[in-house]
Amino acid sequence: MFDSKIFTAIFFILLLIHWQFIDSINDNYGDSNLENKEINGIIRWRDNQVNSVNEKVYATLNKNRLTIYNNQYLKKATNKQVINLFDNTSNKVKINNNPTLNEIDTLNYQDLYRFNLKRIIGNQKVFVQLFFDSDVEKQNWISTIESAKYDQYGSQSDGSVVLTNAQLKIKEYIEKSKEYKKIIDTPETNQTQYEQAVADLMELRDNLDKELKKYGDTDNIDTILRGKLTDSDIKICNCDNDNLSSVVQVLNIGILLITIVYLCIIFANYEKLNNSVLFEIIELVKSLMFGFFLMFAVVYHGYLLTYCRCSLKYDESKQYSYLFMLLFIILLSIQIGVKMY
């Protein structure tokens, strides 16, 4: 089957699609995640271009959130402003590297390095202007923001809930629900406190329901609000399939390259090359690579669907991964059958 010219051409197109698919999956997790890339420092800032620029304050960038305190000493800060790099529909803030300043600010801050963070599309509008004392510091913040990836709510095959960086608000709901439940279940709670806690819990449930519906899963609401979900059930998506993914990618790219050479020889109709030992070697290598690729690809997609579902960003991705795995199993079975008989 792998020796068929028509199959080779069709499989080439399929592998191009597959290469793009696994590349998009790898973009959703791994070292590019901000979970382990906290950055902090003393900055100046303002939330529009009319207000004056704030004095030096402490700021952190962690878990896709920019947090700006009202003091340059973190431990003394009594107030803070939190800006999410992504809204709930995955719209990311845009970086304007050279924002314009008015005449007064140009005189006061001409030696400071600056950029804007702005989001005008989506359900969480953002504008903030940040000022730094050095270009190195500024570029460090920019590169960290640019490397941030949108993380998605999902569930593992073992039933545990996966709350990744963009959905940590849901974990806050869990903690609040426990507080309200404690008030409700305490015999010493008076009627006013009881009614207020019930009202707060109902409002919390509605908010949580809306939050979960954005990610297509409401099955865990009751479990969460009853406080039966432990911290061990709440996980950051940390899918460890780098080695397997690398093998599949290398084989995928290798087959694409050798197929280009193979098809060029075929369609150029070089009779000498078509009947040469070199051509036979190319066919043999291509056939072997096809076989190895199919075996590793089946394992890869099986691993994704079993242990790394959180790295498959949308339900459609899970379906594509399942279809690829099924198709590769069928092709591998046919090839084994052809070779045996």
C-alpha positions in Angstrom: 0.0 0.0 0.0 2.8 2.4 0.9 4.3 1.8 -2.5 1.3 3.2 -4.3 1.9 6.6 -5.9 -1.7 7.8 -5.4 -1.6 6.8 -1.7 1.7 8.5 -1.2 0.3 11.8 -2.6 -2.9 11.6 -0.5 -0.9 10.6 2.6 1.4 13.6 2.0 -1.6 16.0 2.3 -2.8 14.2 5.3 0.6 14.5 7.0 0.6 18.2 6.3 -2.7 18.6 8.2 -1.5 16.3 11.0 1.7 18.3 11.4 -0.2 21.5 11.8 -2.5 19.8 14.3 0.2 18.5 16.6 2.0 21.8 16.3 -1.1 23.7 17.5 -1.5 21.2 20.5 2.1 21.8 21.5 1.5 25.6 21.5 -1.2 25.1 24.3 1.1 23.9 27.0 4.7 23.5 28.1 7.5 25.9 28.8 5.5 28.8 27.2 3.0 28.6 30.1 3.3 31.4 32.6 2.8 29.1 35.6 6.5 28.9 36.2 7.4 32.2 34.7 6.6 34.8 37.4 8.2 38.2 36.8 8.0 41.2 39.1 9.5 44.6 39.6 9.0 48.3 40.4 7.1 50.1 37.7 5.1 53.3 36.9 1.7 53.0 35.3 -1.6 54.5 34.4 -4.9 53.1 33.1 -5.6 55.8 30.5 -3.8 58.5 28.7 -5.4 61.4 30.6 -4.7 60.6 34.2 -1.3 61.3 35.7 1.3 58.5 35.9 1.4 56.8 39.2 4.5 56.9 41.4 6.7 53.8 41.6 4.7 50.7 42.6 5.3 46.9 42.9 3.9 44.8 40.1 3.9 41.0 39.2 3.1 39.0 36.1 2.1 35.5 36.9 -0.5 32.9 35.8 -1.6 35.2 32.9 -2.4 38.0 35.3 -0.8 41.4 35.7 -1.2 42.5 39.3 -0.3 46.1 40.2 -0.1 47.1 43.8 -0.5 50.6 45.3 2.9 50.6 46.9 6.4 49.7 45.9 6.7 47.4 48.9 4.6 44.3 48.3 4.1 43.4 52.0 2.7 46.9 52.7 0.4 47.0 49.8 -3.3 47.4 50.8 -4.8 47.6 47.4 -4.2 46.1 44.0 -5.5 46.0 40.4 -5.6 42.7 38.5 -5.5 42.7 34.7 -6.1 39.4 32.9 -3.9 39.0 29.8 -6.8 36.9 28.3 -10.5 37.4 28.6 -12.9 34.4 28.9 -13.1 34.0 25.2 -9.3 33.8 24.7 -8.8 37.3 23.4 -5.4 38.4 24.4 -4.2 41.9 25.2 -2.2 43.7 22.4 1.2 45.3 23.0 1.9 48.7 21.6 5.6 49.1 21.9 5.8 52.9 21.3 2.8 54.6 22.8 2.5 58.4 22.3 2.7 60.7 25.3 1.4 64.2 25.8 3.8 67.2 26.1 4.0 67.1 29.9 4.6 63.3 30.1 7.1 63.5 27.3 9.2 65.9 29.4 8.8 63.9 32.6 9.2 60.4 31.3 11.4 60.7 28.2 14.1 58.6 29.8 11.7 55.8 30.8 10.9 52.9 28.6 7.2 52.2 28.1 4.5 50.2 26.3 0.7 49.8 26.3 -1.4 46.8 26.9 -4.8 47.1 25.2 -7.8 44.9 24.5 -10.8 46.4 22.7 -12.3 43.2 21.4 -13.9 40.7 23.9 -15.8 40.9 27.1 -13.0 42.3 29.3 -11.7 45.6 27.9 -8.2 46.6 29.0 -6.0 49.6 28.7 -2.8 50.1 30.8 0.4 51.9 30.1 3.6 50.6 31.8 6.8 52.5 32.4 10.3 51.0 33.1 13.7 52.3 34.0 15.6 50.2 31.5 15.0 48.7 28.1 16.2 45.3 29.3 13.4 45.3 32.0 10.8 46.4 29.5 11.8 43.7 26.9 11.7 41.1 29.7 8.1 41.9 30.5 7.1 42.0 26.8 8.7 38.6 26.0 6.9 37.1 29.1 3.6 38.5 28.0 4.1 37.4 24.4 4.9 33.9 25.5 1.7 33.6 27.5 -0.8 31.0 26.3 -4.5 30.7 26.8 -5.3 27.8 29.1 -8.6 25.9 29.0 -10.9 24.3 31.5 -11.4 20.6 31.1 -11.4 17.2 32.8 -9.0 14.3 32.8 -10.0 10.7 32.0 -9.9 9.9 35.8 -12.7 12.4 36.4 -10.5 15.1 38.1 -11.2 18.7 37.3 -8.5 20.6 35.6 -8.4 24.3 36.4 -5.7 26.0 34.4 -4.4 29.5 34.7 -7.2 31.3 32.9 -9.9 29.7 35.1 -8.4 30.1 38.6 -11.4 32.3 39.4 -13.4 29.1 39.6 -11.1 27.9 42.4 -11.9 31.1 44.2 -15.6 30.3 44.0 -14.9 26.9 45.6 -13.2 28.6 48.6 -16.0 31.1 48.9 -18.7 28.4 48.8 -17.0 26.6 51.7 -17.2 29.8 53.7 -20.9 30.3 53.0 -21.6 26.6 53.7 -19.8 26.9 57.1 -22.0 29.8 58.0 -25.2 28.0 56.9 -24.3 24.8 58.8 -23.3 26.5 62.1 -26.0 26.3 64.7 -25.0 29.7 66.2 -25.7 31.6 63.0 -28.6 34.0 63.4 -31.4 34.3 60.9 -30.0 37.4 59.1 -26.6 35.8 58.6 -28.2 32.6 57.5 -30.4 34.3 54.9 -27.5 36.4 53.6 -25.2 33.3 53.3 -27.9 31.4 51.4 -28.4 34.3 49.0 -24.6 34.6 48.5 -24.4 30.9 47.9 -27.2 31.0 45.3 -25.5 34.0 43.5 -22.2 32.2 43.6 -23.8 29.1 42.0 -25.3 31.2 39.2 -21.9 32.9 38.6 -20.1 29.5 38.6 -22.7 28.0 36.3 -22.1 30.9 33.8 -18.3 30.4 34.1 -18.4 26.7 33.5 -20.8 27.0 30.6 -18.2 29.1 28.8 -16.1 25.9 28.6 -18.9 23.5 27.9 -19.0 21.6 31.2 -21.5 22.0 34.1 -21.3 18.5 35.5 -19.1 19.5 38.5 -21.2 22.4 39.8 -23.0 20.5 42.6 -19.8 18.7 43.6 -17.9 22.0 43.8 -20.5 23.8 45.8 -20.9 21.0 48.3 -17.2 21.3 49.0 -16.6 17.7 48.1 -13.9 18.6 45.6 -10.5 18.5 47.3 -7.4 20.5 46.4 -5.8 17.3 44.9 -8.7 17.2 42.4 -7.8 20.6 41.1 -4.9 20.6 38.8 -2.8 22.8 36.6 -2.6 21.3 33.1 0.9 19.7 33.1 0.9 17.3 30.2 4.2 15.4 30.0 4.4 14.1 26.4 7.4 16.1 25.1 9.5 13.1 24.1 6.7 11.3 22.4 5.5 14.4 20.6 9.1 15.1 19.4 9.4 11.6 17.9 6.1 12.0 16.1 7.0 15.4 14.8 10.4 14.4 13.5 8.9 11.3 11.7 6.1 13.5 10.4 8.5 16.1 8.9 10.9 13.4 7.8 8.2 11.6 5.8 7.1 14.9 4.2 10.7 15.6 3.0 11.4 12.1 1.7 7.9 12.1 0.0 8.8 15.3 -1.8 11.9 13.7 -3.2 10.0 10.5 -4.1 7.2 12.4 -5.9 9.6 14.5 -7.8 11.4 11.4 -9.1 8.0 9.8 -10.0 6.4 12.8 -11.8 9.6 13.9 -13.5 9.6 10.4 -15.0 13.4 10.0 -14.8 13.6 6.4 -16.0 17.2 5.9 -14.9 16.3 7.1 -11.4 13.1 5.1 -11.3 14.9 1.9 -11.9 18.0 2.7 -9.9 19.2 1.2 -6.6 18.9 4.7 -5.1 15.2 4.8 -5.9 14.7 1.4 -4.3 16.5 2.6 -1.2 14.3 5.7 -1.1 11.2 3.5 -1.4 12.4 1.2 1.4 13.2 4.1 3.8 9.8 5.7 3.0 8.0 2.5 3.7 9.8 2.0 7.0 9.3 5.6 8.1 5.6 5.3 7.3 5.3 2.2 9.5 7.2 3.7 12.4 5.3 6.9 12.1 1.9 5.1 12.3 2.9 3.1 15.4 4.2 6.2 17.3 1.3 8.4 16.1 -1.3 5.8 17.4 0.5 5.8 20.8 0.7 9.6 20.8 -2.9 10.2 20.1 -3.9 7.5 22.5 -1.8 9.1 25.2 -3.3 12.5 24.5 -6.9 11.2 24.8 -6.1 9.2 27.9 -3.7 11.3 30.0 -3.4 14.7 28.3 -7.0 15.7 27.5 -6.4 19.1 29.1 -3.9 19.9 26.3 -6.6 19.4 23.7 -8.0 22.9 23.8 -11.5 22.3 22.4 -13.8 19.4 21.9 -13.1 19.5 18.2 -9.5 18.8 19.0 -10.4 15.7 20.9 -12.5 14.6 17.9 -9.6 15.2 15.5 -7.2 13.4 17.7 -9.5 10.4 17.9 -10.1 10.4 14.1 -6.3 10.6 13.4 -5.7 7.7 15.8 -8.5 5.6 14.3 -7.3 6.3 10.7 -3.7 5.5 11.6 -4.8 2.2 13.2 -6.7 1.2 10.1 -3.8 2.1 7.8 -1.3 0.2 9.9 -3.6 -2.8 10.1 -4.0 -2.8 6.3 -0.2 -2.5 5.7 0.5 -5.4 8.1 -2.2 -7.4 6.4 -0.6 -6.7 3.0 2.8 -7.6 4.1 1.7 -10.9 5.7 -0.4 -12.1 2.8 
